[in-house]
Amino acid sequence: MGDILKSQNGCDDMSEIGKNITKLRKKLNMTQDELAEKLFVTRQTVSGWENGRTQPNLDILCDLSEALECSPLDIISVRKKRMTHQLFVALIYEYEESFYKTAKEIVVSDSLCETVIKNTILSAFKQLEEFDVNSFEEQFNIILSEECNKVLNDKLIEKE
């Protein structure tokens, strides 16, 4: 898979991601060798990420965040960043349970909840260019609340 993050001008920002990986690894008093072993990669791969020569791909981002005991956003968040399609999908997957719980609290019905989640994902995806990686969950929850209100209003209209 390709790069997971692009800066607003479209350039890769691998060195800052590498700094985040280094900082998070050292916070856990972990060596590059130890991190590599947890991820089933070589120490040279970890070194490449940390030095900004390469970037972890989407497939390994979740495993990397688990190994570093953090969110994928902690690894890639540096300043306002434009969302990529791959990262959007990964974050939806990561927060899926939380989003479903929020929708369920508002609309109660499982079938309505599924509709709300699908509509929210579609609406958010259409606004992808406006999403900031650092505030993804907050931005998504705003759209989720709007979609919940639409569904509830539609149900009220049907009852009349």
Buried (B, 14 or more C-beta within 10 A) or exposed (E): EEBBBBBEEEEBBBBBBBBBBBEBBEEEEBEBEBBBBBBEBEBEBBBBBBBBEBBBEBEBBBBBBEBBEBBBBBBBBBEEBBBBEBBBEBBBEBBEEEBBEBBBEBBEEEEBBBBBBEBBBEBBBEEEEEBBBBBBBEBBBEBBBBBBEBBBEEEEEEEE
